[in-house]
Amino acid sequence: MDSDVQQLVEMGATVAQARAALKKHKDVMQAAERIFDGQFDDVMSEDDAPGKSVDVSGAPDATRRQAVRMATPDEDTDMEGDQDENGNDDEDDDGADYIDYDSDYDAKAEAGRTPQNNVDPYAGIFFSKDRREEVIEVEEDMETITIPGRSDRVKVMSQGQWMKGCPEGGEQGFLFGLYSQLSEGACPCPHECGDSTPRYKSDFFMVFLSFSTYIAHLRKLVRKKCKTCTKEFCFACGEPITGEKVQRPTAATVDDPLFHCPDLQGVILGVGLSMLELLYAEQAKAEPTPDGEEKDKNTKKRKAETPSTPTPTFMHDLEDDDDMYYAVKGKKAKGGIGYAGNVKEDTRGQTEALAVQRAKDEKVANLLSSIRVYLPCVERPGGGQTSDFLVHPTTLAHLRRRFNYISSSLLRNDSLTDMCDRSILYFELFEWLETISNHEALASMMAMPIMVPSSVKNITSKKTADGRQYREKTVVYEGSSGPRELLEALVIQAQAAVKGLEGMKSVEAEPEEMTEEQKRMTVDLKGKGKEKDTTSDENAKLLQFCQRILATAYAIDRSLRETKGDAFVDRLHASLPKVHSTSFEANAAREEPLHVGESEEATQKIYMKWASKVRFEYCDLTVPAVEPIIKPKSEDETPNYKFYFNNEARMLANADIPKRSLAIAKELAVLTTNLPVAWDSSIFLRVDESRVDIIKALITGPEGTPYYNGCYLFDIFLGPSYNSTPPSVKYMTTNGGKFRFNPNLYADGKVCLSLLGTWSGPSWVSGKSTLLQVLISIQSMILCEEPYLNEPGWANDGGSPQSQAYSANVRRMVVNTAMLGNLKNPPEPFADVIRTHFRLKARSITKQLDQWLAMDDGKSTSSDGGGYPGSKAADGQASTNGLQRDVDEMKRILKKLEDGEGVSGPSSSKTKQ
């Protein structure tokens, strides 16, 4: 009985209601139906009083309710009867109340009260991505029938196909009810003449090759004329057709039979979205790439969770310059110093492939546009139809299981450039999201997690009574990011791209009067052709696309505020991913220091969540100016920067280079959401708020290398010819120019990497290579397992005594400078990142230090890495190399950090964090 009570509570009932219903009706579903009907609304215990939560032992947070009664789609079962004689909706017919996870309060009790925008009536509903549901689904082949007038056989959707992909118990009931109503039995004449018309599956559930054919089929079918009384009625809902118009100011004047009732809305959207899902799934399958190899389209989609370990495999043969694939643990092929891809790229077939993709996108977009006509829309051009105001309970189910499959796939795209090139499809997607958010009955879907199948169990083959085969399988569904959260990732990319496109433009000066010579030159130029600036066109196209993304997010949030209230939207925004700014405006909102988990597994999850939030931020890298008493007129007002390439940056102040701006915009869009973060190794970036070409990077050393858990700082400048040429990169963690940490990381800060043009080998590919490639190359191929092998001529000495001695020397430098030195004097603007990194990993690093101490060879630390002729000890001491001293001091600091001491240091104020 306890499990039955819990099941009813999870549907939205109170404990008292569940027990009372089960006492009278032993079957759980019968009890649920009676509660849905309101028969137990008056059952209330002291614990079930309004405002008191019902705590069900063992139930997940998402199933705990404060509702006094169940709120359900069937609350207004007779949807036609919920209008008054003028066709107006009753006050109690609130579309948002018909689904139990959209309302957790008594709507009737709230009727007539003045809405308060600062109160969140949905606070009791927790849209948790931790939900997990097991559902038994039936797989069976579709039947095919022959239709009079057609030579081909047409498929008929089975009940299993109709209900597939729905993990919600309440929604399953409504789907089952609509399918049963429209596929079997008979529709009695509403004029009470005694006649009836039989219904068959082939009436409403035909799966034609095109949606337009299906719509034409319904138009011929839906208006029936009784054979006995010759009066018209709707074959879907069974209601009479009258010539009277609905007296509503916003009502449509055109009588469209397909908008007559919610039943038609439910079946059209269900069949249409099923067609869309099948089309999209076919197009998403693996298909040949230009070079003939198989390529899975889904590899371009962003994973729901951040990749665990970052190590790169670069693939320049792909059709987009933003495609990155990485999976590194700090190891690399023996003897390499970094790999950038093929210098000469084979672009054969790419034009054809893009044309094929464009045709596919256009096909999907057209189908989306055709189906969108039948979405509930109270602001429909020409006036709202009946089904716009009376939303069928299955509509939300169709959108959540079928539309979400396509939308989530598209919104997980990592490449803003790819999305912009496919704008015909994405613009239609944005129209859908805005239309859904505009309707109160559907708007909450924006915040709901998308339930996706994670595994399948217990597949059993069975036979029907007529001998047809079918399969029963148990599908496990798990929650993932909802539509608005997925859209926020695009918003972050779009904002970064806009910043890159607009942030570098110079301030327009007031026009000066032209001299006579300038006027003559202007006259001479008239009539001469000017070469078209294609870069500016591309910039404008990307800017327009980014603005469309931002406008969509704004429209959705505005609609949610109007339909759900400010508190609902504020709570939603609190859960969205963000790109922080370390300026003083954001300082007040900085989170409290994270607590170390009780176990290493728990700490790793905390670390990953924290690193994902702070991996990319904007900050102020300018040097505060000292105001002189008297300011000379000729004084240069260009600021200075805490940056190695300060002079180069100041020379490009206010520069307007369209090609460079476009490249930076694309780069920032990728970096905001694609920087690899992991317990083993992460990359953090800080970009100047006003100069997006000024960047600082911090890479934590990969596991399994002598660089593990050290922090390595790089200054990066995107110069005037970026990205025709590589960025300028300077290594800054050198102990004041004393330590050479790697054959490719010089003590003076030079970084040897073929991608940067500072070493031989595959080089930078103009317009294709990216800063992300450079960063991951440094992370995996320079900060590698055996750095000794990066030196030319030593590539075949893996595992040799010389290589082991070199790694031991690197470990000593890492502890001294990349760990201890960075903790004692954190480099700007990574003070918080470095302290949090070491605090969360304190226990792990303490064990690591003991291991490194045991592995040390006792030799003196060599400033140039050791192994070079004439290498000298850095500390000049023959008796000790200082490792024991540094380890002891590191342990003391780690202990303080773990205990919560020293979390905020003096450098925090300098970095304006």
N, C-alpha and C positions, 0 to 999 in steps of 0.2 A: 504493500500500500504506500510506503514511503516513497518509492521510486515513481509511482503514479502521481502522487502529490507533487513531487519535484517536476515531473514532466509538464503538468498543468501550470505550475508557477512559472516555468520557463516560457510558456506561451503567453503569460501576462496575468494570470489569475493570482488572487491572494491565497494564502494557506487555508483560511477559513472557507473561502469559496470552493477551493479544490476538494477539501474534505467533505463539504456538504454535497457537492455534486457527485462525488464518488460513492457516497453513502446511498444516494438515490439511484445512481446509474453506475454499475460496476465497470462498464466499458469506458476506457479513457476517452475515446473519440466521441462517444455519446455525451459524456460529461462535458467535454470541451464545447460541443455544439450547444448544449443547454446554457452554458456560461456565456457563449457568444450571443445567444438570444436574449440575454439579460435576465434570465430567470433567477439568478442568484445575486443580483445587484444589491439586495438588501442585507446580504450576509456579511457581517463585519464583526471582527473580534477587536479587542482593545489594541492588539499589536498591529491590526490592519487599518487603524484610523488614518485619515489623510495626514500626510507629512511624516509618517513613520515608515521606515523601510522594512521590507520583509527579508530577513536573512535566511537563506536556504542553505543548510549545510551541504557542502560539496558542489554547489552550483557556482558556475563562473560569474565574474563580476557583471558580464554583459547580460546575465539573465536575472539579476536582482532588480525588482520593480518596487515603485512606490505607488502604483496604481491601486485604486480601490476596486476596480473591476477590469475585465479584459477589454482592451481596445483592439478592434479587429476590422478587417476589410468588410465583414459581413454585418457590420454595425448598421449599415443602411442597405440591407439585402434587397429590398424592393426599391431600386434606385429611381425608377420612374415615379414611384409613389412619393418620393421625397420632395417633389416640387409642389408648390401651391397651385391654385387654379389658374394663376397667370403664368405658370411655368417658371417661377422664380425659385431658387434654391432656398430650402429652409435654413434657419440659422444653425441648426444642429448638424447640417450636412457639410461638415468641414472635411474637405478631401484629405487633409493631413492626418485626420483621426482614424482613418479606416485601416491603418496597418499598425500592428501592435508595437513595433520598434520605432514608430514615429511619434508616439504620444504616450506619456506615462502619467497622465493626470486625467481626472474626470472632466471631459469636455463639457458635459451638461451643467456641471457645477460651476464651470468657469464662464458659461454663457452669460452675456450681459455685463460682465465685469470690464472695467477699463484696462486695456492692455498696458503693461508696463514694459518698456523697451529694455530696461536694465535687469529684468528678471528672466532667467532662463528656464522655461517650463520643461525643457528637455534635459535638465541637469542630471536626472536620475538615469538617463540612458547613456551608457558608456559604449561608444563605437570602438570596440576592441578588436585589434587585429589578431588577438590570441585565441579567437574562437576556433573551434574544431568540431565538425559535424560529420557523422557517418550516414550515408543514404544508400538504400538499395535501389538500383536503377535497372530497368529492363531494356535490353537491346534486341530489336527484331527488325527484320528486313521490311521495307515498305512494300505495301501491296501496289499493284499496277492495274489499272482498269482502262477500258476503251470508252471514250466519250463520243456520243453521236455527232457526226460532222467532222471528226478528227481521225486521221489515219494512224497516228501514233498512240501508244499507250502512255498514260499519265500516272505518276506516282501519287499515292495517298499517304499522308502523314499518319503514322501509328500513334497510339497513346504514349508509348514509351519515348518516341522522338519528341512528341509535344511536351512532355514533362521532363525531358533530359536536362541535367545541369542545375536543378533547383534543390538546394539543400535545406530550405526553410519549410518546416512542417505546415504552417498556415498557408503559405503560397501554394504548396502542393495540393491542398484541398481545393483551392479556387481554380487551379489549372485543371484538376480532375473534373470538377463540377462543370466548367465551361465546355470541356471536350465531350463529356457525356451528354450534356444538353443539346449540343449542336451536331452530334454524330449518330444518335439513336433515338428511338421512340417517334413520337409524332407531335406536330405543332397544331393545337386546336385552334379553330377559327375564333378570334376574340369577339366576333359579333354574335356568338351563341346560337349559331345555326345548326350546330351539332356535327359539322364536318371537321376534318383534320387532315393535315398534310404530313406524310412520313418524312423523317430526316435520315440522311445517310452520311457516312464519312466523306463521300465524294462531293458533298455539297459545299462544305466550308474548308476542308482540309486537303485540297488538291495542291500538289507541288508542281507547278508549271515551270517551264524553262525561264520564264521572265515574270517579273512582278506585275507588269502592265497587263499580261494575259490573265493573271489571277484576279486583278481588279476588275477587268472586263467581265470575267466569269461571275464575280459577285454581283455586279450591277444588273446582270440579266436575272440573277437568282433571288436577290434579297426582297424585292417587292413582289409579293404573291397576291393573286386574285382568287378568292375562294370560289371553288367550282359550284357551290350550292347557292350562296347569297351574292356572289360576284363582287363583294367588297374587298378592298385592299387591306393587307396587313404586312407587318415586317416579319420575315421568315426567321430572323435571328432572335428577336425578343418576344415575338408573338403578340405585339401590341397593334391596334388598328392604325391605319394611316388616315389622317384627317387633313382637310385643307386649311385648318386654322393655324395661324402663325404664332409663334411664341412671343408674348408681349414682354420683351426684355430689351432695354436700351442698346445693349451690346450684341443682341442676337443677330444671326445671319439672316439675310432676306432670301437667300437662295436655298432651296430645299434639295439637299444632296442626300440621296438614300443611304449612302455609306456612312453618314454621320448621324443616323437616326437614333442609335442607342449605344450604350457602353459595350454590349455584347459584341457588336460589330468591331468596335475599337479593339477589344481584347483579341479577337481572332485574327484581324488584319495584321496587327503588330506582331502577334505570335508567329504567324506563317511568314510574314515579310522578313522579320529578323532571323528566322530560321534559314531562309534563302540567303540572307546576307552573311550569316555565319558560315554556311557551306561554301559560298563564293570566296570569302576571305581565307578560309582554311585551305582551300585548294591553291590559292595564290601564294600562301605563306609556306608551302611545302618546299623542300630542297629542289633546286633547279640548277642547270649547268651554268658555270661562270664563263667569261670569255675565253679562258685558257682551257676549258673543257673539264675542269674538276668540279665536283659537287660542292655546292655552297648552301648552307642553311640560312634562309632569310632571318630566322629568329636570332642569329648571332649578332644582329645589329641592334637588338633590343636590350635596354638596360635591365639588369637583374633587380629583383625586388630588394635584395639585400646587397650590401657592399661586398665586392670580391674579397676573399680572405687573404690571399697572399699575392703581392704584386711582383711579377717578373715578366719581361716583355718578349713577345715574338711579333715582330713588326711585319705587316703584310701590305706592301705598297700596291699590290695588284688589285686592291679593292676600288670600288667606284667612288668612294668618298674620302676626302682627306682627313676626316675626323674619326675614322674607324680605328679603334685601338683594341688590341687583344693582349692581355698580360696574365701571367700566372707564375710568378717567380719566387724562389726561396733563397735568392742570393747566390745561386750557382750559375756558372756560365761555361761555355765550351772552352777547353784549354787553349790558351794562347791568344784570345781575342781582346780587343780594347774597346769594344762597342760596335754595334751594327746598325746601319741606318736603312737597309733595304737596297734594292737594285738602283744603281745610278741611272741606267737606261730602263725606263719603265715601258712595259708592253701594254699599250692602251688599245690594242685591237679588240674590236667588238664592244667597246664601252658605249659608243654612241647608239648602237643597236640595242644594247641592254637597257640604256636609259629610256629609249623610245618604247620598249616593251613595258617597262615599269610604269611609264606615264600612261600608257593605254590601260593597264590594269588599274591604276589609281583612278582614272577617269570612270572606269566601269563601276568600281566600288562606290565612288562619290555620287554617281548618278543614281545608283540603287538607294544609297542613304538618303538622297534628296527626295526620291519618290516615296519612301517610307515615312519620312519626316512629316509629310502632309497629314498623316493620320495620328500624329502625336497630339495629346491634349494641349491646346493652346488657347487660353482665354483672350489673347490679343490677336486672334487670327484675322488676316486681312479680309474684309467683307463681313466681319462679325463672327462671334463665337457660335459654334454648333452645339447641339445637345450633348454630344459625347465629350466636348471640351470641358463642360462643367460637371458632368457625371462621369468620373473616371472609373473605369472597370478595375476591380481588385487585382486582376492578372497583369495589368499594364506595368506596374512596378516590378513584378516578377520577371516579365519579358526583358525589361531594360536591365535589371541587375544581372541576369544570367547570360543573355545573348549579346546585348549591346555592349555591356562591360567587357566582354571577351575581346571585342574589336577595339574599343576605346583604350583599354589598358595596354594592349599591344602597341598601339600607335603612340600613346603618351609615354611609353618607356623608351622611345627612340633617343639615343644619346646625341645624335648629330643634328644640330640646329640647321646646318647647311642642307642636309638631306631632307629635313622637314620643309625647309623653304622651297627646295626644288619640287617637292610633292605638295605644294600649297593647295592645289585643287582638291585634294583629299582632306587635308588638315583644316581648311576653311569650312568645309562641310561638317567635319567633326566638331568644330567650335560652335557652329550653328546648333547642333544637337545639344551640346552641353548647356548653352544659354537657354534653349527652349525648355529643357528639362528643369533647370533651376528656376525658371519663371513661373512654374506651376506649383502651388502650395502642396498638392498631393504627392508630388514627385521630388520636390526640392531636397528633401533630406537624404536622398540617394547620393548626393554629392559628397556627403560626409561619411557614408557607410563604407565599411571595408568591403572589398571585392572578394567573394568566396571563390577560391580556385581549387580544382582537384589536385591533391598532392600525391595520392596513391590509390591503387585499386586492389581490393581483396576479394577472395571467395567468388570467383567466376564459376557459375553453374549453368550448364546447358539443360534446357527443358523443352517440352513440346506442348503446343496448344491442343485443344480438343479436336481441331481439324487436322492435326498432324504437322503444323508449321513449327519450325525451330525458333527458339528465342533463348536469350542468355540473361541471367540475373547476376549482377555484380554489386559488390559493396564498395562505394566510392567514398574516400575520405576527403573532405573539403576543409581548407584552412583559410583564415582571413589574410588578406594582403592590402596594400595601400588602396585607398578609395580614389575616385575620380579627381576630387579637388586636390588631394595630396599629390597625385601624379602630375596634375597640371602645374602645381607649384614648382616642380623641377624644371618645367619649360619656362615658367615665369623667371626663375633665377637665371637661366641661360639667356633669355631675351633681355633682361635688365643688364646683364653683363655685356651683351652684344651692343645694345644701345649706348652703353657707357663707352665702349670701344669706338663706336662710329661717331659719337658726338663729342666725346671728351677731349679730342685732340684738336678741335677746330679753333682757329684764332678768332679773337673778338673783332668784329667788323669795325673798321675805322670810318669816321665820317668822310664822305667823298670830298676830295679837294678839287678846286677849279683847275682844268687842264690847261697846259701851255699851248701856244700856237703849234709847236712841233708835234705835240701829242694829238692835237685835233687833226693835223694833216695825216698822221699815221693811221688814225681811226678811219678817216675817209678812204685811204688807200686799201685798208683791209676789207672794206665793204665789198660784198659779192664774192669774196674768196671762200672756198669751202673749208670748213673746220673739221678736223678729224673727230669722230664721235668718241666720247669718253665712256667706254663700256664698263670701266671700273665703277664710275659714278652710278651707272644704271644698276649694276649689281648691288652697290651699297644701298640704293634707294629701295630695291626689291627686298633685301634683307631687313632694312629698317621698317618697311611696311609690314612685313610678316611678324616681326617682333612686336610692333605696336598692336597688331591684331591679337596676339597672345595675351598681352597685357590688358587689352580692352575686354577680352573674354573673361579673364579672371576677375576684373573689376565688376563686370556685369553679373557674374555669378554671385559674388559677394554681396552686391547691392540687392539682388533678388532674395538671397538668403536672409538678409537683414529685414527686408520687408515682410517675408513670409514666416520666418522663424525667430526673429529678434536679434538684437545686438549681442546678447550674452551667448547665444548659440554660435554666432560667427566668431566671437572672441575666443570661445573655447575651441572651435575648430582651428583657428589660426595658431593657437598655442601649440598644437600638435604638428604643424606643418614644418618642413625643412626650411632653414633660413641661411642666408649669407650675412654674417655679422660685419659690423664696422667697429673698429677699435677706437673710434673717435669718442670724445667725452660725452656726446649725446647718447651713445649706446652704453656708456659705463654703468648707468643706474640699473640697466636691465641685465647685467652680467649675472650668471647663475652662481649659486653658492658652490664652494669647493666640493668636488665629488668624493664620496666615501668609498674606500677600498672594500671590495667584496670579501665575504668570508672565505670563499674558495677561489682558486686561480681561475676556474671556469667562469665564475660570477664576475671576477675582476676583468677578465678578457671581454665580456659583454659590455661592461661599463666603459672600458677603454675604447672599444670599437664605436660605441654610441657617441662618446665624447669626441673622438678623433674625426668622425664623420661630420660633426657639427662645426668644428673649428678648422678643418683642413684648408678652407679658402675664406679669406677675409680681406676687406678693404681697411686701410689704415692711413694715418698721416705720417709720411716719411720725411717731411720737410724739417729743416733746421730752424728753430724759432729765431726770428729776426730781432736784432737789438735796434730799437728805434733811436736814431740820432737826434740830438737837440735841434739841429738845423739840417733839413734834408736837401741835399744838392739837387738841382733840377735834372742833371744828367745821370743821376744814380740809377743803375739797373735794378728794376723791381722784381726780376725773376728770382724765385726762391732757390735756396740751396737744399740739397737732400742728403740724408744719412745713407750714403750710397757710394760705392766705388766708382761708378760711372757718372758721377755728379756733373762733371763738365760737359760730357756728351749730352746728357739729359737737358741741361740748361740751354745748350745750343739749339735744341729742337723745340724749345718752348713755343707754344701756340702754332706749331707747324700743322699744315693741313695737307696731308698726303693721302688721297683717297685709297690707293691700293694698299698702303700700310694700315690704314684705319680698318679696312675690310678684313685684312689678315688678323689683326689684333682682336677684332670683334668675334671672329670665328674661334680664335684661340681661347679667349676668355669664356665663351659659351661652353666649350669642352671642359676647361679646367674647373669651372665652378662645381660640376657634379661628377667628374671622372677621376679626380686625383685618387690614387690607390691608398687605402688605409687598412692596416691590419695590425694585429698584436705583434707580428714578426717584424714588420717594417712599414713605415708610412711616409708620405710626402705632404708637407704643409706649405701653403703659399700665402704671401701677404703682398697685396697690390696697392699702390698709392691711390688715395681717393680721387685726386684730381689729375694724376698722370698715370694712366693704365699701362704705359710702357715701362714703368719702373717697378720691378718685382724683386722680392726676396723669397728664397726657398729654403726650407729646412727638411733634410732627409734623415730619418733615423736608420741606423745601420741594420742590414738584414740578419736574420738568425743564421747560424752556421758559418759566420764570417768573423774575422778579427775586428770588424767594425760594429758588431752587434750592440744595439741599444745606445750607441754614441749618437750625438746630434751634430750634423754637418751643415753649415750655412753656406749659401751661394747667393751672390748678387747677379741679377739678370737684367739686361737692357735690350729692349726690342728696337733696334736702330732704324735709321731712315729708310733702308731698303728691305726691311722685314716684310714678308717672308721669302723674298727672292734670295736673300742671304740669311744665314743662321743668326740667332741671337748672340749677344756678347755675354759670356758667363765667367764669373770670377769666384774662385773658392776662397772662403774667408776664415775657415777654422784651421789656422796654421800656427797657433801659439805665437802670434806676433811676427809671422814670417820665418819661424824657426823650423817647423816640422813639415817634412814631406811624407804624407800619409800613404802615398801610392805612387808607383812609377808614372801614373797619369794625373796625379794631383801634386803640383809643385809647391814648394814652400812660398813662392811668390804669388800663388793663387792661380797659376795657369792650369787649365783643364784640358788634357789631351784626349780628344775624342774625334773620330772621323766625321761625325755628324756636324761638329762645330768647325770643321776645316783645319783643326789643329793637329791632325794626324792623318796618315795615309789610310786609304781604304774607302769603302762606300761612303759617299758624302751626302751633304744636304741636297734634297730634291726640291727645287724651287716650286712653290705653290702647293707642295704635298707634305713635306716633313713638318713636324710640329714641335713646340716646346715640350709637350707631354712626352714625346719620344726621347727628347734629350734628357729629361728628368729621370725617366725610367731606365734609360741606358746607363746613366750615372749610378742609379740605385742598384742595378743588377750586374753590370759589367765592369764597373770600376770598384764599387764597394763589394768585392767578390770574395770567394772562399780562399783563393790563393793569390793574393795581389802580386806576389813575386813574378808570376807568369805573365803579367801585363807588360813586362820589360822585353823589348825585342831581343831575340837571341836566347831568352831563358824560357821560352814557351814550352819546351819539352822537359823541363826539370820539375814536373809536378811531384810533390811528396819528398823532394830531396832535402837534405839537412839545411841547405841554403834557404830553401823556401820556408821551411819550418822556423828558422831563425828570423827571417824577414817578418813572418806573421806574428811571432812573439814580440818583436820590436814594435810592430803596429799596435798590438794590444796595449803595450805600455803607454804609447802616445795617446791612444784612445781614452784610457782611464784618466790620464793626466789632463788632457785638453778637451776632448769631445764629451767627456762626462763631468769630471770635477771642475774644470775650468768654466764650462758653460753653466754649471750650477752656481758657482760662486759669483760669476759676472755674466749673467744671461745677456746674450746679444739681442739688440732691438730688431724687430718688435716681437720676439718669440719668448719673452720671459715667462708668461703664463703657460705656454705650450711646453716649454722645457721642464718647468717645475711639476706640472701635472703628469707629464710623461714619466718622470722619475718617481713621482709619488705613487702612481698607480702600479708601477712595475718594480717597486722597491724590493719586495720579497724575491721576485724572480732575478733581479739584478744582483742582489746580495749573494745568491747561490752562484750566479755567473762569475762574480768577482772571485769567489773562493776557487772555482774551477780554473780561472785564468791564473790565479796565483800559483796553483799547483802545477800548471803547465809551463810556467815561466822558466826560461833557461838560465836566469841569473846574470845575463850579460847586461852591460851598460846600454842605456837607450841611445840610439844613433839618430841624429836629427834628420838625416836624409833617408831613413828607412833601413839602413844597413845593407850589406851585400855589395855596396859600391866601393871601388878602390879608393882608399883614403878616407873611408867613413870615420866620423869622429863622434864620441859620446857627447850627448847634449848637456848632461849635467856635470861632466868632467870628473865624475867619481868612479873609481875603479872598484871600490868595496861594495857598493850597493847601486842598484838602478832606480831606486825610489818607488818601485811598484808597491811594496808593502806599506809604505807611508801613505801613498795615494789611496790605496784600498781601504786602509783604516779610516782615513778622513771621509772617504765616500760613504762608508757604512754609517758613520756618525750622522752625516747629513741625511742619508736615506731614512734612518731611524726617526730623525726629527720630522721629516716630511710625512712619514707614515703616521706619526702621532699628531699631525696637524700643525706642527710648528714650521715656521719659515715658508708658509704657503704663499704669502704676499711679501714681496721684497721691495727694496728701494727703487728698483728699475721699473716698477709698475707705473709710477707716476710719469716717468719719462716717456713711456710708450703710449701714454694717454689711454691705457686700458682701464 
